[in-house]
Amino acid sequence: MRPGPIAPPLLEKDVARQIRDFLEVRGWRIVRNNVTKVQFRPGVWTQFGEKGMPDLLAIRYLHANGVSIVAWIETKRQRGGQLGVDQIKWRDIEQKLGAVVLLSNDFDAFLAEYEARFSWLHKPPYSVPGHQGRLELT
């Protein structure tokens, strides 16, 4: 019997979309991060974002005012995506401060990590009935 076709590895944007969709349905607000430098006039540059910061910032608001859970998530393409030097440095500094910084190039592995760290969020008193992610303002 010949094996069937092998699915091509997912791109980074595909992995990020899977994670984003999963988290939004579970009540997280997702912020996409970009790091860039802009030159406003000759010799005057402004940087937006922090060099090495992850692609996604996930925020889960709890019932108490001003209290939230935050997770930084760096997404990579499936099979082979690795952190750069600046990303490793950023992660190490933030983790020493107590941040949750996750690396994901595989959705199933992300689900296992999510369950291990955050399954308690979906049980009372933290579960929010009817809350399906970000609210749209009209």
C-alpha positions as CSV (number, residue, x, y, z in Angstrom):
1,M,0.0,0.0,0.0
2,R,1.4,3.4,-1.0
3,P,1.3,6.1,1.6
4,G,-1.0,9.1,0.9
5,P,0.3,12.6,0.2
6,I,2.1,14.3,3.0
7,A,0.7,17.6,4.0
8,P,3.1,20.5,3.6
9,P,4.2,22.2,6.9
10,L,2.1,25.1,8.1
11,L,3.5,28.6,7.7
12,E,4.0,30.8,10.7
13,K,0.8,32.8,9.9
14,D,-1.2,29.6,9.8
15,V,0.1,28.5,13.3
16,A,-0.6,32.0,14.6
17,R,-4.2,31.9,13.2
18,Q,-4.9,28.5,14.8
19,I,-3.8,29.8,18.2
20,R,-5.5,33.1,17.9
21,D,-8.9,31.5,17.0
22,F,-8.6,29.0,19.8
23,L,-7.8,31.7,22.4
24,E,-10.4,34.2,21.3
25,V,-13.2,31.6,21.6
26,R,-12.0,31.0,25.1
27,G,-12.3,34.6,26.1
28,W,-8.8,35.9,25.5
29,R,-8.0,39.3,23.8
30,I,-5.2,38.9,21.3
31,V,-2.9,41.7,20.3
32,R,-0.6,41.2,17.3
33,N,2.9,42.7,17.9
34,N,5.1,44.2,15.3
35,V,8.6,45.6,15.8
36,T,9.6,48.2,13.3
37,K,11.7,51.4,13.0
38,V,10.4,54.4,11.2
39,Q,12.5,57.4,10.0
40,F,10.5,60.6,10.4
41,R,13.2,62.8,9.0
42,P,16.9,62.2,8.1
43,G,18.7,60.8,11.1
44,V,15.6,60.6,13.4
45,W,14.4,57.1,13.9
46,T,11.6,55.9,16.2
47,Q,11.2,52.2,17.1
48,F,7.8,50.7,17.8
49,G,7.7,47.5,19.9
50,E,10.7,45.8,21.6
51,K,13.3,44.0,19.7
52,G,12.7,40.2,20.1
53,M,9.2,40.5,21.6
54,P,6.8,37.7,20.6
55,D,4.2,37.8,17.9
56,L,1.1,37.7,20.1
57,L,0.1,39.1,23.5
58,A,-2.8,37.2,24.9
59,I,-4.8,38.9,27.7
60,R,-7.6,37.1,29.7
61,Y,-9.5,39.5,31.9
62,L,-10.8,38.0,35.2
63,H,-13.9,39.1,37.1
64,A,-12.0,41.5,39.4
65,N,-11.4,45.0,38.2
66,G,-8.0,45.4,36.6
67,V,-7.0,41.8,37.1
68,S,-5.9,39.8,34.1
69,I,-3.7,36.9,33.0
70,V,-1.1,37.6,30.3
71,A,0.7,35.2,28.0
72,W,3.3,36.2,25.4
73,I,3.2,33.7,22.4
74,E,5.9,33.4,19.8
75,T,4.7,31.5,16.8
76,K,7.0,29.8,14.3
77,R,6.3,27.8,11.1
78,Q,5.6,24.1,11.6
79,R,8.7,21.9,11.7
80,G,11.9,23.8,12.0
81,G,11.0,27.3,13.2
82,Q,13.5,28.5,15.9
83,L,14.0,31.5,18.1
84,G,16.5,34.2,17.0
85,V,19.1,35.6,19.4
86,D,17.0,38.7,20.2
87,Q,14.0,36.6,20.9
88,I,15.9,34.3,23.3
89,K,17.2,37.3,25.1
90,W,13.8,38.9,25.4
91,R,12.2,35.7,26.6
92,D,14.8,35.0,29.2
93,I,14.5,38.5,30.7
94,E,10.7,38.4,30.8
95,Q,10.6,34.9,32.3
96,K,12.9,36.0,35.1
97,L,10.3,38.8,35.8
98,G,7.6,36.1,36.0
99,A,6.1,36.4,32.5
100,V,4.5,33.4,30.7
101,V,6.3,33.2,27.3
102,L,5.3,30.4,25.1
103,L,6.8,29.2,21.8
104,S,4.6,27.3,19.4
105,N,5.2,25.7,16.0
106,D,2.6,23.0,16.6
107,F,-1.0,23.5,17.5
108,D,-1.4,20.2,19.3
109,A,1.6,20.9,21.5
110,F,0.2,24.4,22.2
111,L,-3.1,22.8,23.3
112,A,-1.3,20.5,25.8
113,E,0.6,23.5,27.2
114,Y,-2.6,25.5,27.4
115,E,-4.4,22.8,29.3
116,A,-1.5,22.4,31.7
117,R,-1.3,26.1,32.5
118,F,-4.7,27.6,32.0
119,S,-7.5,24.9,32.3
120,W,-8.4,26.4,35.7
121,L,-9.6,29.6,33.8
122,H,-12.6,27.6,32.4
123,K,-14.0,26.6,35.8
124,P,-15.9,28.7,38.2
125,P,-15.4,31.3,39.5
126,Y,-13.2,32.4,36.6
127,S,-15.3,31.1,33.7
128,V,-17.5,33.8,32.2
129,P,-20.8,32.4,30.8
130,G,-21.6,33.7,27.3
131,H,-18.2,35.4,27.0
132,Q,-16.8,34.6,23.6
133,G,-13.7,36.7,23.3
134,R,-13.3,40.4,22.3
135,L,-16.4,42.5,22.3
136,E,-17.0,44.6,19.2
137,L,-18.0,48.2,19.7
138,T,-20.7,49.6,17.4
